[in-house]
């Protein structure tokens, strides 16, 4: 009996691959990627795609990183051009500039950006659906509910504890009113 009679196929010998193949591929793709990403490299792509993770959703909702300018032959201490829709947001970014710089540089692991240049662009859409984290909530507590809270906390002698319980009572009644709507 021969192999052909039973139609047994021998596995093909495994091809050996070397890093030469990857080097050849990199040389082929290098001109294409340089044209696509420019001289800046991947940093700008990374900051664009991860902007909300870097600075948080609140800031990302009204700011858009345009590009990072570096001095010739350097990849640190860049200037981030950041677009915002109005002057009010520009002022907010200016107040939070140090925070934003810390977040960006922590993300990259070195001092990639040292300055922010704010550019106003009214074409940037505002995402009003997202509430600002520290915005004060409306006090929906009725007069009767407030009297109840005061009555329950009246016998507490520790002033700080009393204030905390009053705030907790207001918070509970406010949440109940908001959930009713």
N, CA, C and O atoms as a DFTB+ gen file, in Angstrom:
724 C
 N C O
     1  1       0.835      -1.192       0.000
     2  2       0.000       0.000       0.000
     3  2       0.870       1.241       0.000
     4  3       1.881       1.316       0.698
     5  1       0.462       2.191      -0.781
     6  2       1.194       3.453      -0.838
     7  2       0.322       4.573      -0.279
     8  3      -0.868       4.390      -0.021
     9  1       0.928       5.703      -0.104
    10  2       0.187       6.853       0.445
    11  2      -0.950       7.280      -0.468
    12  3      -2.000       7.719       0.001
    13  1      -0.743       7.153      -1.759
    14  2      -1.751       7.595      -2.708
    15  2      -3.010       6.745      -2.648
    16  3      -4.104       7.235      -2.929
    17  1      -2.864       5.472      -2.283
    18  2      -4.028       4.609      -2.225
    19  2      -4.988       5.025      -1.107
    20  3      -6.204       4.935      -1.280
    21  1      -4.481       5.461      -0.005
    22  2      -5.322       5.901       1.113
    23  2      -5.550       7.407       1.123
    24  3      -6.276       7.917       1.977
    25  1      -4.958       8.099       0.215
    26  2      -5.086       9.554       0.103
    27  2      -4.723      10.255       1.411
    28  3      -5.407      11.179       1.852
    29  1      -3.658       9.804       2.002
    30  2      -3.176      10.431       3.243
    31  2      -2.291      11.598       2.858
    32  3      -1.356      11.474       2.067
    33  1      -2.621      12.736       3.448
    34  2      -1.833      13.927       3.147
    35  2      -0.883      14.204       4.292
    36  3      -1.273      14.205       5.459
    37  1       0.313      14.429       3.955
    38  2       1.313      14.791       4.945
    39  2       1.201      16.294       5.213
    40  3       0.978      17.073       4.286
    41  1       1.353      16.705       6.478
    42  2       1.310      18.137       6.739
    43  2       2.452      18.847       6.027
    44  3       3.571      18.346       5.920
    45  1       2.118      20.019       5.555
    46  2       3.130      20.811       4.856
    47  2       4.179      21.262       5.862
    48  3       3.855      21.579       7.006
    49  1       5.411      21.291       5.439
    50  2       6.445      21.747       6.371
    51  2       6.191      23.201       6.767
    52  3       5.804      24.028       5.941
    53  1       6.418      23.493       8.048
    54  2       6.192      24.853       8.538
    55  2       7.262      25.776       7.986
    56  3       8.448      25.450       7.935
    57  1       6.782      26.950       7.572
    58  2       7.728      27.938       7.070
    59  2       8.344      28.652       8.259
    60  3       7.668      28.991       9.230
    61  1       9.600      28.862       8.156
    62  2      10.269      29.606       9.223
    63  2      10.169      31.086       8.890
    64  3      10.452      31.518       7.772
    65  1       9.768      31.828       9.871
    66  2       9.667      33.272       9.687
    67  2      10.755      33.939      10.508
    68  3      11.182      33.434      11.546
    69  1      11.171      35.040      10.034
    70  2      12.200      35.770      10.762
    71  2      11.765      37.215      10.929
    72  3      10.772      37.651      10.348
    73  1      12.504      37.932      11.712
    74  2      12.192      39.354      11.892
    75  2      12.469      40.127      10.621
    76  3      12.055      41.278      10.486
    77  1      13.175      39.496       9.678
    78  2      13.435      40.142       8.394
    79  2      12.130      40.461       7.683
    80  3      12.011      41.499       7.033
    81  1      11.138      39.561       7.805
    82  2       9.841      39.783       7.174
    83  2       9.167      41.036       7.715
    84  3       8.623      41.835       6.952
    85  1       9.205      41.206       9.048
    86  2       8.608      42.393       9.663
    87  2       9.358      43.656       9.293
    88  3       8.748      44.707       9.095
    89  1      10.663      43.565       9.199
    90  2      11.474      44.718       8.809
    91  2      11.121      45.145       7.391
    92  3      10.992      46.335       7.102
    93  1      10.965      44.162       6.512
    94  2      10.603      44.473       5.132
    95  2       9.231      45.133       5.071
    96  3       9.026      46.073       4.303
    97  1       8.293      44.646       5.876
    98  2       6.958      45.225       5.920
    99  2       7.009      46.663       6.447
   100  3       6.353      47.553       5.906
   101  1       7.780      46.874       7.488
   102  2       7.908      48.217       8.069
   103  2       8.506      49.187       7.054
   104  3       8.077      50.338       6.968
   105  1       9.495      48.729       6.287
   106  2      10.099      49.597       5.268
   107  2       9.098      49.956       4.178
   108  3       9.121      51.064       3.643
   109  1       8.228      49.021       3.856
   110  2       7.214      49.255       2.834
   111  2       6.154      50.230       3.324
   112  3       5.737      51.121       2.584
   113  1       5.711      50.062       4.585
   114  2       4.646      50.898       5.121
   115  2       5.125      52.271       5.597
   116  3       4.324      53.200       5.700
   117  1       6.394      52.406       5.883
   118  2       6.920      53.642       6.456
   119  2       6.591      54.892       5.629
   120  3       6.135      55.881       6.202
   121  1       6.803      54.889       4.308
   122  2       6.460      56.096       3.539
   123  2       4.964      56.435       3.595
   124  3       4.578      57.604       3.608
   125  1       4.135      55.385       3.629
   126  2       2.684      55.608       3.666
   127  2       2.278      56.206       5.001
   128  3       1.526      57.179       5.044
   129  1       2.775      55.628       6.099
   130  2       2.394      56.125       7.426
   131  2       2.933      57.522       7.680
   132  3       2.288      58.314       8.367
   133  1       4.110      57.842       7.138
   134  2       4.641      59.193       7.323
   135  2       3.729      60.223       6.667
   136  3       3.516      61.310       7.205
   137  1       3.198      59.876       5.507
   138  2       2.288      60.800       4.836
   139  2       0.975      60.930       5.599
   140  3       0.422      62.024       5.711
   141  1       0.470      59.794       6.131
   142  2      -0.797      59.810       6.854
   143  2      -0.692      60.556       8.186
   144  3      -1.531      61.399       8.504
   145  1       0.343      60.239       8.954
   146  2       0.456      60.797      10.294
   147  2       1.336      62.029      10.363
   148  3       1.371      62.700      11.394
   149  1       2.035      62.336       9.308
   150  2       2.869      63.510       9.292
   151  2       4.094      63.336      10.175
   152  3       4.399      62.232      10.626
   153  1       4.773      64.412      10.410
   154  2       5.994      64.375      11.214
   155  2       5.709      64.257      12.701
   156  3       6.618      63.976      13.482
   157  1       4.485      64.462      13.098
   158  2       4.133      64.458      14.515
   159  2       4.112      63.052      15.106
   160  3       4.280      62.894      16.316
   161  1       3.912      62.048      14.295
   162  2       3.859      60.686      14.807
   163  2       2.492      60.370      15.378
   164  3       1.486      60.957      14.979
   165  1       2.467      59.432      16.320
   166  2       1.214      58.918      16.849
   167  2       0.647      59.751      17.990
   168  3      -0.505      59.548      18.371
   169  1       1.410      60.675      18.542
   170  2       0.960      61.411      19.725
   171  2      -0.356      62.141      19.473
   172  3      -1.262      62.094      20.306
   173  1      -0.466      62.811      18.335
   174  2      -1.690      63.562      18.059
   175  2      -2.884      62.622      17.870
   176  3      -3.990      62.927      18.317
   177  1      -2.668      61.508      17.225
   178  2      -3.742      60.537      17.056
   179  2      -4.188      60.042      18.422
   180  3      -5.384      59.919      18.688
   181  1      -3.225      59.761      19.282
   182  2      -3.508      59.244      20.621
   183  2      -4.295      60.258      21.448
   184  3      -5.243      59.883      22.138
   185  1      -3.922      61.520      21.389
   186  2      -4.624      62.536      22.181
   187  2      -6.031      62.774      21.628
   188  3      -6.956      63.060      22.388
   189  1      -6.194      62.657      20.317
   190  2      -7.525      62.824      19.715
   191  2      -8.469      61.701      20.109
   192  3      -9.612      61.944      20.496
   193  1      -7.986      60.479      20.008
   194  2      -8.867      59.340      20.262
   195  2      -9.136      59.114      21.741
   196  3     -10.138      58.489      22.088
   197  1      -8.276      59.601      22.617
   198  2      -8.437      59.359      24.049
   199  2      -8.667      60.635      24.854
   200  3      -8.467      60.639      26.068
   201  1      -9.080      61.705      24.206
   202  2      -9.233      62.996      24.875
   203  2     -10.167      62.909      26.082
   204  3      -9.857      63.454      27.142
   205  1     -11.304      62.230      25.933
   206  2     -12.239      62.137      27.060
   207  2     -11.665      61.316      28.210
   208  3     -12.008      61.563      29.366
   209  1     -10.805      60.353      27.922
   210  2     -10.168      59.568      28.986
   211  2      -9.062      60.361      29.669
   212  3      -8.793      60.170      30.855
   213  1      -8.429      61.240      28.925
   214  2      -7.314      62.020      29.477
   215  2      -7.825      63.127      30.401
   216  3      -7.356      63.250      31.533
   217  1      -8.777      63.927      29.933
   218  2      -9.221      65.089      30.725
   219  2     -10.577      64.891      31.387
   220  3     -10.994      65.725      32.190
   221  1     -11.268      63.812      31.070
   222  2     -12.598      63.585      31.633
   223  2     -13.677      64.050      30.670
   224  3     -13.445      64.910      29.820
   225  1     -14.852      63.471      30.817
   226  2     -15.955      63.754      29.884
   227  2     -16.438      65.195      29.964
   228  3     -16.816      65.782      28.951
   229  1     -16.426      65.765      31.160
   230  2     -16.923      67.133      31.317
   231  2     -16.125      68.100      30.449
   232  3     -16.713      68.871      29.689
   233  1     -14.801      68.074      30.547
   234  2     -13.972      68.969      29.733
   235  2     -13.988      68.566      28.262
   236  3     -13.965      69.426      27.381
   237  1     -14.028      67.282      27.998
   238  2     -14.019      66.809      26.610
   239  2     -15.292      67.212      25.870
   240  3     -15.285      67.308      24.642
   241  1     -16.389      67.449      26.603
   242  2     -17.642      67.834      25.957
   243  2     -17.595      69.223      25.339
   244  3     -18.399      69.530      24.459
   245  1     -16.674      70.066      25.780
   246  2     -16.620      71.406      25.176
   247  2     -15.205      71.813      24.781
   248  3     -14.904      73.004      24.708
   249  1     -14.348      70.854      24.529
   250  2     -13.013      71.175      24.028
   251  2     -12.583      70.096      23.046
   252  3     -13.011      68.945      23.130
   253  1     -11.731      70.495      22.116
   254  2     -11.278      69.566      21.090
   255  2      -9.808      69.844      20.777
   256  3      -9.472      70.939      20.326
   257  1      -8.928      68.866      21.012
   258  2      -7.510      69.091      20.709
   259  2      -7.291      69.130      19.200
   260  3      -7.650      68.191      18.490
   261  1      -6.708      70.208      18.722
   262  2      -6.492      70.370      17.286
   263  2      -5.158      69.762      16.870
   264  3      -5.105      68.950      15.946
   265  1      -4.078      70.152      17.548
   266  2      -2.762      69.597      17.238
   267  2      -1.787      69.982      18.341
   268  3      -2.082      70.817      19.196
   269  1      -0.625      69.357      18.300
   270  2       0.452      69.687      19.229
   271  2       1.629      70.170      18.400
   272  3       2.106      69.469      17.508
   273  1       2.091      71.372      18.703
   274  2       3.259      71.926      18.020
   275  2       4.493      71.704      18.877
   276  3       4.499      72.007      20.070
   277  1       5.530      71.175      18.259
   278  2       6.816      70.969      18.935
   279  2       7.876      71.805      18.241
   280  3       7.741      72.161      17.071
   281  1       8.941      72.115      18.986
   282  2      10.109      72.727      18.353
   283  2      10.742      71.676      17.461
   284  3      10.545      70.478      17.664
   285  1      11.479      72.112      16.501
   286  2      12.103      71.209      15.532
   287  2      12.935      70.134      16.235
   288  3      13.738      70.427      17.120
   289  1      12.726      68.892      15.821
   290  2      13.456      67.727      16.317
   291  2      13.200      67.421      17.791
   292  3      13.997      66.716      18.411
   293  1      12.109      67.931      18.371
   294  2      11.777      67.648      19.765
   295  2      10.404      67.010      19.853
   296  3       9.543      67.233      19.002
   297  1      10.214      66.216      20.889
   298  2       8.925      65.582      21.148
   299  2       8.486      65.824      22.587
   300  3       7.746      65.019      23.152
   301  1       8.933      66.923      23.183
   302  2       8.487      67.298      24.527
   303  2       8.297      68.809      24.599
   304  3       8.721      69.551      23.713
   305  1       7.646      69.245      25.682
   306  2       7.347      70.668      25.888
   307  2       6.596      71.280      24.705
   308  3       6.874      72.407      24.295
   309  1       5.654      70.530      24.173
   310  2       4.870      71.002      23.048
   311  2       3.789      71.987      23.472
   312  3       3.518      72.170      24.659
   313  1       3.184      72.611      22.477
   314  2       2.074      73.537      22.693
   315  2       0.826      72.885      22.094
   316  3       0.763      72.616      20.894
   317  1      -0.164      72.637      22.958
   318  2      -1.420      72.028      22.526
   319  2      -2.362      73.118      22.057
   320  3      -2.682      74.031      22.819
   321  1      -2.811      73.037      20.813
   322  2      -3.833      73.938      20.311
   323  2      -5.174      73.291      20.614
   324  3      -5.495      72.226      20.085
   325  1      -5.952      73.940      21.467
   326  2      -7.204      73.378      21.964
   327  2      -8.358      74.266      21.532
   328  3      -8.396      75.450      21.866
   329  1      -9.292      73.698      20.795
   330  2     -10.451      74.446      20.318
   331  2     -11.583      74.391      21.334
   332  3     -11.858      73.343      21.917
   333  1     -12.237      75.530      21.540
   334  2     -13.419      75.631      22.398
   335  2     -14.464      76.438      21.655
   336  3     -14.110      77.236      20.788
   337  1     -15.768      76.254      21.970
   338  2     -16.813      76.931      21.197
   339  2     -16.994      78.414      21.508
   340  3     -17.330      79.182      20.607
   341  1     -16.783      78.842      22.751
   342  2     -17.029      80.247      23.106
   343  2     -15.984      80.741      24.095
   344  3     -15.172      79.974      24.612
   345  1     -16.029      82.044      24.342
   346  2     -15.112      82.661      25.291
   347  2     -15.299      82.173      26.714
   348  3     -14.337      82.107      27.479
   349  1     -16.522      81.830      27.078
   350  2     -16.776      81.327      28.429
   351  2     -16.026      80.019      28.654
   352  3     -15.458      79.803      29.725
   353  1     -16.024      79.152      27.651
   354  2     -15.293      77.897      27.771
   355  2     -13.782      78.144      27.736
   356  3     -13.021      77.432      28.392
   357  1     -13.351      79.145      26.976
   358  2     -11.932      79.492      26.944
   359  2     -11.461      79.913      28.339
   360  3     -10.369      79.543      28.772
   361  1     -12.290      80.683      29.029
   362  2     -11.961      81.106      30.389
   363  2     -11.891      79.904      31.330
   364  3     -11.001      79.831      32.178
   365  1     -12.820      78.966      31.185
   366  2     -12.824      77.764      32.013
   367  2     -11.568      76.925      31.762
   368  3     -10.965      76.408      32.702
   369  1     -11.180      76.793      30.503
   370  2      -9.964      76.045      30.163
   371  2      -8.750      76.751      30.763
   372  3      -7.850      76.097      31.291
   373  1      -8.722      78.059      30.685
   374  2      -7.596      78.824      31.249
   375  2      -7.481      78.581      32.753
   376  3      -6.376      78.446      33.279
   377  1      -8.620      78.524      33.446
   378  2      -8.605      78.262      34.892
   379  2      -8.113      76.852      35.198
   380  3      -7.487      76.622      36.233
   381  1      -8.392      75.917      34.310
   382  2      -8.025      74.518      34.542
   383  2      -6.762      74.096      33.788
   384  3      -6.476      72.903      33.686
   385  1      -6.017      75.044      33.270
   386  2      -4.857      74.741      32.433
   387  2      -3.849      73.822      33.134
   388  3      -3.399      72.843      32.540
   389  1      -3.496      74.118      34.365
   390  2      -2.518      73.280      35.072
   391  2      -3.025      71.854      35.247
   392  3      -2.268      70.896      35.089
   393  1      -4.314      71.717      35.575
   394  2      -4.928      70.399      35.716
   395  2      -4.849      69.626      34.403
   396  3      -4.482      68.451      34.392
   397  1      -5.191      70.281      33.303
   398  2      -5.181      69.638      31.989
   399  2      -3.766      69.215      31.613
   400  3      -3.557      68.106      31.121
   401  1      -2.794      70.095      31.842
   402  2      -1.401      69.765      31.533
   403  2      -0.919      68.563      32.348
   404  3      -0.236      67.683      31.825
   405  1      -1.279      68.535      33.622
   406  2      -0.901      67.395      34.471
   407  2      -1.493      66.093      33.936
   408  3      -0.808      65.072      33.879
   409  1      -2.770      66.134      33.543
   410  2      -3.441      64.936      33.032
   411  2      -2.791      64.449      31.727
   412  3      -2.549      63.254      31.559
   413  1      -2.513      65.371      30.815
   414  2      -1.901      64.999      29.533
   415  2      -0.528      64.382      29.765
   416  3      -0.216      63.326      29.215
   417  1       0.289      65.042      30.577
   418  2       1.653      64.561      30.801
   419  2       1.672      63.257      31.589
   420  3       2.551      62.421      31.383
   421  1       0.715      63.077      32.485
   422  2       0.610      61.799      33.198
   423  2       0.215      60.694      32.220
   424  3       0.701      59.568      32.325
   425  1      -0.654      61.010      31.284
   426  2      -1.088      60.024      30.290
   427  2       0.098      59.553      29.442
   428  3       0.259      58.357      29.201
   429  1       0.925      60.502      28.991
   430  2       2.054      60.140      28.138
   431  2       3.269      59.669      28.931
   432  3       4.147      59.005      28.380
   433  1       3.328      60.004      30.209
   434  2       4.436      59.547      31.039
   435  2       5.651      60.449      31.026
   436  3       6.688      60.094      31.588
   437  1       5.550      61.582      30.410
   438  2       6.636      62.572      30.419
   439  2       6.035      63.931      30.060
   440  3       4.852      64.023      29.733
   441  1       6.853      64.984      30.123
   442  2       6.334      66.332      29.872
   443  2       6.189      66.559      28.365
   444  3       6.990      67.254      27.739
   445  1       5.151      65.954      27.813
   446  2       4.892      66.058      26.381
   447  2       4.396      67.453      26.009
   448  3       4.770      67.990      24.966
   449  1       3.554      68.040      26.864
   450  2       2.949      69.338      26.590
   451  2       3.232      70.267      27.770
   452  3       3.053      69.883      28.926
   453  1       3.673      71.484      27.473
   454  2       3.963      72.432      28.547
   455  2       3.093      73.682      28.490
   456  3       3.141      74.519      29.391
   457  1       2.295      73.807      27.427
   458  2       1.480      75.006      27.265
   459  2       0.232      74.677      26.463
   460  3       0.238      73.784      25.616
   461  1      -0.841      75.411      26.742
   462  2      -2.079      75.262      25.982
   463  2      -2.394      76.594      25.312
   464  3      -2.407      77.642      25.957
   465  1      -2.644      76.535      24.024
   466  2      -3.085      77.712      23.288
   467  2      -4.551      77.476      22.936
   468  3      -4.889      76.502      22.264
   469  1      -5.412      78.372      23.396
   470  2      -6.854      78.209      23.213
   471  2      -7.287      78.903      21.926
   472  3      -6.951      80.061      21.681
   473  1      -8.042      78.167      21.112
   474  2      -8.560      78.691      19.850
   475  2     -10.081      78.582      19.906
   476  3     -10.621      77.492      20.095
   477  1     -10.782      79.730      19.740
   478  2     -12.246      79.694      19.749
   479  2     -12.750      79.297      18.367
   480  3     -12.314      79.834      17.349
   481  1     -13.686      78.338      18.357
   482  2     -14.253      77.837      17.117
   483  2     -15.728      77.561      17.369
   484  3     -16.069      76.569      18.013
   485  1     -16.591      78.409      16.881
   486  2     -18.025      78.282      17.147
   487  2     -18.652      77.064      16.458
   488  3     -19.814      76.748      16.714
   489  1     -17.910      76.382      15.596
   490  2     -18.441      75.197      14.918
   491  2     -18.414      73.956      15.809
   492  3     -19.011      72.936      15.463
   493  1     -17.728      74.032      16.952
   494  2     -17.673      72.877      17.849
   495  2     -19.032      72.732      18.520
   496  3     -19.539      73.693      19.099
   497  1     -19.632      71.540      18.450
   498  2     -20.952      71.349      19.073
   499  2     -20.838      71.251      20.592
   500  3     -19.859      70.734      21.129
   501  1     -21.852      71.754      21.259
   502  2     -21.925      71.640      22.714
   503  2     -22.784      70.443      23.064
   504  3     -23.823      70.215      22.445
   505  1     -22.359      69.688      24.043
   506  2     -23.121      68.539      24.504
   507  2     -23.794      68.929      25.807
   508  3     -23.244      68.705      26.886
   509  1     -24.966      69.502      25.713
   510  2     -25.673      70.022      26.875
   511  2     -26.335      68.931      27.704
   512  3     -26.740      69.180      28.839
   513  1     -26.451      67.723      27.153
   514  2     -27.095      66.637      27.882
   515  2     -26.282      66.184      29.087
   516  3     -26.836      65.665      30.056
   517  1     -24.971      66.380      29.026
   518  2     -24.101      65.923      30.103
   519  2     -24.047      66.986      31.189
   520  3     -23.605      68.105      30.926
   521  1     -24.487      66.664      32.410
   522  2     -24.454      67.653      33.476
   523  2     -23.027      67.919      33.948
   524  3     -22.182      67.024      33.945
   525  1     -22.778      69.138      34.346
   526  2     -21.490      69.473      34.918
   527  2     -21.447      68.874      36.313
   528  3     -22.386      69.025      37.095
   529  1     -20.345      68.190      36.620
   530  2     -20.251      67.396      37.838
   531  2     -20.500      68.200      39.121
   532  3     -21.168      67.712      40.033
   533  1     -19.986      69.391      39.197
   534  2     -20.075      70.151      40.442
   535  2     -21.179      71.209      40.425
   536  3     -21.210      72.087      41.288
   537  1     -22.070      71.130      39.464
   538  2     -23.150      72.116      39.389
   539  2     -24.108      71.930      40.565
   540  3     -24.438      70.797      40.916
   541  1     -24.558      73.029      41.178
   542  2     -25.493      72.889      42.304
   543  2     -26.829      72.338      41.827
   544  3     -27.326      72.703      40.762
   545  1     -27.395      71.457      42.633
   546  2     -28.690      70.871      42.301
   547  2     -29.788      71.728      42.918
   548  3     -29.583      72.324      43.975
   549  1     -30.953      71.799      42.273
   550  2     -32.038      72.612      42.825
   551  2     -32.559      72.009      44.132
   552  3     -32.615      70.789      44.293
   553  1     -32.937      72.892      45.063
   554  2     -33.490      72.436      46.342
   555  2     -35.003      72.364      46.186
   556  3     -35.677      73.391      46.113
   557  1     -35.536      71.132      46.134
   558  2     -36.960      70.904      45.916
   559  2     -37.700      70.545      47.204
   560  3     -38.853      70.115      47.160
   561  1     -37.040      70.721      48.344
   562  2     -37.626      70.354      49.632
   563  2     -38.752      71.337      49.969
   564  3     -38.573      72.553      49.904
   565  1     -39.913      70.787      50.328
   566  2     -41.055      71.631      50.704
   567  2     -40.864      72.168      52.121
   568  3     -39.973      71.729      52.849
   569  1     -41.694      73.103      52.493
   570  2     -41.642      73.691      53.838
   571  2     -41.901      72.619      54.900
   572  3     -41.234      72.591      55.934
   573  1     -42.867      71.741      54.644
   574  2     -43.186      70.668      55.586
   575  2     -42.016      69.694      55.742
   576  3     -41.699      69.270      56.853
   577  1     -41.372      69.342      54.613
   578  2     -40.237      68.420      54.659
   579  2     -39.058      69.058      55.389
   580  3     -38.352      68.391      56.145
   581  1     -38.856      70.328      55.164
   582  2     -37.782      71.042      55.852
   583  2     -38.042      71.072      57.365
   584  3     -37.115      70.896      58.156
   585  1     -39.286      71.292      57.761
   586  2     -39.646      71.288      59.186
   587  2     -39.397      69.908      59.788
   588  3     -38.926      69.794      60.920
   589  1     -39.716      68.861      59.027
   590  2     -39.473      67.499      59.502
   591  2     -37.975      67.258      59.714
   592  3     -37.576      66.694      60.732
   593  1     -37.159      67.679      58.769
   594  2     -35.703      67.509      58.879
   595  2     -35.179      68.253      60.104
   596  3     -34.375      67.716      60.867
   597  1     -35.641      69.495      60.290
   598  2     -35.207      70.295      61.450
   599  2     -35.631      69.628      62.752
   600  3     -34.866      69.609      63.716
   601  1     -36.841      69.084      62.789
   602  2     -37.359      68.439      64.000
   603  2     -36.540      67.192      64.348
   604  3     -36.186      66.981      65.508
   605  1     -36.240      66.362      63.333
   606  2     -35.490      65.126      63.555
   607  2     -34.069      65.424      64.039
   608  3     -33.534      64.698      64.877
   609  1     -33.459      66.487      63.516
   610  2     -32.067      66.782      63.867
   611  2     -31.931      67.755      65.042
   612  3     -30.811      68.095      65.424
   613  1     -33.040      68.206      65.620
   614  2     -32.983      69.230      66.669
   615  2     -32.279      68.777      67.948
   616  3     -31.673      69.601      68.633
   617  1     -32.343      67.521      68.277
   618  2     -31.758      67.046      69.532
   619  2     -30.283      66.668      69.410
   620  3     -29.672      66.276      70.404
   621  1     -29.704      66.773      68.230
   622  2     -28.295      66.419      68.037
   623  2     -27.434      67.594      68.487
   624  3     -27.615      68.718      68.021
   625  1     -26.494      67.328      69.400
   626  2     -25.685      68.387      69.991
   627  2     -24.427      68.688      69.186
   628  3     -23.958      69.827      69.183
   629  1     -23.877      67.694      68.510
   630  2     -22.682      67.900      67.700
   631  2     -23.080      68.667      66.437
   632  3     -23.821      68.151      65.599
   633  1     -22.584      69.899      66.305
   634  2     -23.012      70.800      65.232
   635  2     -22.652      70.253      63.843
   636  3     -23.458      70.347      62.917
   637  1     -21.454      69.686      63.693
   638  2     -21.054      69.149      62.385
   639  2     -21.940      67.971      61.984
   640  3     -22.360      67.869      60.831
   641  1     -22.219      67.093      62.928
   642  2     -23.094      65.951      62.656
   643  2     -24.497      66.430      62.294
   644  3     -25.138      65.880      61.399
   645  1     -24.967      67.458      62.995
   646  2     -26.289      68.011      62.723
   647  2     -26.355      68.567      61.293
   648  3     -27.329      68.328      60.580
   649  1     -25.319      69.306      60.878
   650  2     -25.279      69.867      59.523
   651  2     -25.265      68.757      58.470
   652  3     -25.930      68.856      57.439
   653  1     -24.505      67.707      58.743
   654  2     -24.431      66.581      57.799
   655  2     -25.795      65.905      57.666
   656  3     -26.218      65.574      56.558
   657  1     -26.479      65.701      58.781
   658  2     -27.805      65.070      58.731
   659  2     -28.831      65.949      58.013
   660  3     -29.683      65.440      57.284
   661  1     -28.752      67.251      58.215
   662  2     -29.663      68.165      57.504
   663  2     -29.413      68.081      55.998
   664  3     -30.358      68.016      55.211
   665  1     -28.129      68.083      55.595
   666  2     -27.805      67.956      54.167
   667  2     -28.277      66.612      53.612
   668  3     -28.783      66.535      52.492
   669  1     -28.105      65.561      54.404
   670  2     -28.567      64.238      53.986
   671  2     -30.081      64.219      53.798
   672  3     -30.585      63.669      52.819
   673  1     -30.806      64.824      54.744
   674  2     -32.264      64.900      54.623
   675  2     -32.690      65.636      53.366
   676  3     -33.582      65.187      52.647
   677  1     -32.047      66.776      53.103
   678  2     -32.357      67.543      51.886
   679  2     -32.054      66.712      50.640
   680  3     -32.829      66.709      49.684
   681  1     -30.933      66.016      50.660
   682  2     -30.541      65.197      49.519
   683  2     -31.565      64.088      49.250
   684  3     -31.928      63.833      48.102
   685  1     -32.021      63.439      50.317
   686  2     -33.006      62.354      50.163
   687  2     -34.319      62.878      49.591
   688  3     -34.869      62.296      48.656
   689  1     -34.822      63.981      50.154
   690  2     -36.086      64.533      49.647
   691  2     -35.934      65.047      48.215
   692  3     -36.843      64.881      47.401
   693  1     -34.784      65.674      47.896
   694  2     -34.554      66.144      46.528
   695  2     -34.546      64.980      45.544
   696  3     -35.165      65.053      44.483
   697  1     -33.841      63.902      45.900
   698  2     -33.803      62.726      45.019
   699  2     -35.200      62.148      44.819
   700  3     -35.560      61.753      43.710
   701  1     -35.983      62.098      45.888
   702  2     -37.365      61.588      45.768
   703  2     -38.184      62.454      44.818
   704  3     -38.933      61.932      43.993
   705  1     -38.045      63.772      44.930
   706  2     -38.792      64.673      44.033
   707  2     -38.337      64.536      42.596
   708  3     -39.157      64.566      41.679
   709  1     -37.034      64.386      42.390
   710  2     -36.518      64.237      41.020
   711  2     -36.972      62.922      40.404
   712  3     -37.237      62.857      39.203
   713  1     -37.063      61.860      41.227
   714  2     -37.495      60.559      40.714
   715  2     -38.986      60.526      40.413
   716  3     -39.435      59.712      39.606
   717  1     -39.763      61.404      41.052
   718  2     -41.204      61.466      40.804
   719  2     -41.504      62.028      39.423
   720  3     -42.541      61.716      38.838
   721  1     -40.611      62.848      38.901
   722  2     -40.856      63.528      37.615
   723  2     -40.702      62.629      36.477
   724  3     -40.874      63.047      35.332
